[in-house]
Amino acid sequence: DLTRRKLLPAIYSLARDRLLPEQFAVVGYARRPYTDETFRERVHEGADNYARRKPVDAQLWERFGPSISYCQGNFGDAEDYVRLREHLEKVDAERGTRGNRVFYLATPPSSFATILKNLREQGLLYDEGDERHSRVIVEKPFGRNLETARELNTAVSTYLREDQTYRIDHYLGKETVQNILVFRFANGIFEPLWNRQHIDHVQLTVAENIGMEGRGKFFEEAGILRDIIQNHLFQILSLMAMEPPVAMEANAIRDEKVKLLQALRPVDQEGFENQVIRGQYVEGSVGGTEAAGYLDEPGVDPDSKTETYTGFKMFIDNWRWAGVPFYLRAGKRLPKKVAEFAIHFKRAPNPLFRNHLPQGTNQNILVVRVQPDEGISITFDSKVPGPSMQIHPLNMEFRYGEAFGGAPPEAYERLILDCMLGDSTLFIRNDEIELAWKWCDDLLDRWAQPETSLHTYKAGSWGPDASDELLRRDGRRWRRP
Ligand code: BG6
């Protein structure tokens, strides 16, 4: 599904943007009995439906199509990798690819080690100093908890050097996520405010209106914490909250992200139920269409306790953020698809306008909308024209679409290209993954205890009441993006 809907359309789009060299080829390797021809047709169909610019350009396809071929094989069968090696050697000879390779493991993590072992045995993963390069992109989920992530890191490092390993999180390929660094560190006016002196609290949201879409079985094993928070939301958090890196370079940036993750305060076990809310959707309606409850989705255990929503409060114990609450939430079947973070600044100390402010609005908020309608907005108060002193909150808006025109490239386009160029800045290092799991493990352990609450929420609502209560107790409320 990922290969057809995202990866191959992304490669096609790179070809269309003329970002691929002439000496280039795509080889599919899987169990299904495709031929070169039927595999090509699948790629064509995927690009036709899902590429950024559709339909497929017939002229381009004449050149791109023949670069695609297929090798059938099992992940665990050593013999099959002999055929894969021969296939790749043939492609090298025909297309002049000179042995340089990117392997993309869009497979279950349980197969990573076997695949790498076999690739290594066939001499397809090169040692340091080899003038050819071999790199491996590894899809999420990278483990289910700290222990399994460590095991995977160990297994991967048996066959690969860290600089050959590209752990992907497609959120890092989104333009708006990359822009967090530019916004913060290329401008002089925001960074002085970006700390506990000026910020009251921060809210991070990744909301989706879709339900399971046939992925019920997968989601049962995952839950929203593993599917969204541990990776996508923590990546946004790291970039928005980390210290300035010493250089715009892969390890410098990743070092800062690691420091930030090290500073996450473990969740307080005593106050757990008040700080961490997990929820599951029941029947409701999303955007005017009826939606089944989670337990009625195909592939879901009718007694499932898997969370489709979580909202929680966390603290970052470092100099910059001491005492500033961060509220994070993610969920399926919420009213809309939106990913954003919102910085709520402290109120102005001046009591001058106390009697003129509408209740609860007088706060400066800076919102970075990761998607959709990508942009940045700042809310500030303004005088309503007229003889009396009336104050009204206004928005100052920047919209990518308006400023730059056109849709930004798909995240996977950027990331696949970066890997080909050997730039790992937007990929995740082993220590980052482990630290993110370390924090999440406390939640997973607690949720494994039968007495921990599982709240329900109606499909199409903004999550369980308990989650609103979490902020209300602090005198705050969730934004309604
Ligand atoms: C994936 C999750 O990583 O991200 C999905 O497995 C989720 O459950 C998807 O729907 C969201 O990605 P995007 O780019 O649509 O926000």
Residues whose N, C-alpha, C, O or C-beta is under 5 A from the ligand:
A	BS01	BG6	D227
